[in-house]
Amino acid sequence: MLRICVIAMALVACGGGGGGGKQDAPAGDDAPMIDGPGTDGSTTVDAAILAGPACGATTCTLGQEVCCIGVVTVCKATALCPSQAFACDGPEDCPGGVCCFPNNNGSRCQTNNCQAIACHVDGDCPAGTPRCCPKMFTPNYGVCQAQC
């Protein structure tokens, strides 16, 4: 009887027993980035990407804070950032526009004249620059390029 109870508890703990519940995408470097609909209804944005610029181990509040990258990387109000201010890091942060990296001085949402587009995955990029590559000097951010 004890053996049956132990086996039953193990099945419940491991999720065995049917149920057919949904699961998130697998983790790991070779796992697909796309695992659910993005905030804009597309499937090109990972469901785990939050609106607001990534800043170290946190995400800054969209529209209220920027990721201030300098000696210390921290979320701050835009006016209080004396160095590079990243207001966005991908398409989820700029409805109706794109997240741009102008002149290697942070990022901001723009509707035109974007020199370099911020991205998380290749699907965020336009046809002319279809690859999402790590941004030089700020590797936590991606930039659309013809090739990496």
Secondary structure, 3 states (H helix, E strand, C coil): CHHHHHHHHHHHHHCCCCCCCCCCCCCCCCCCCCCCCCCCCCCCCCCCCCCCCEECCEECCCCCCEEEECCCCEEECHHHCCCEEECCCCHHHCCCCEEECCCCCCEEEECCCCCCEEECCHHHCCCCCCEEEEECCEEEEEEEECCC
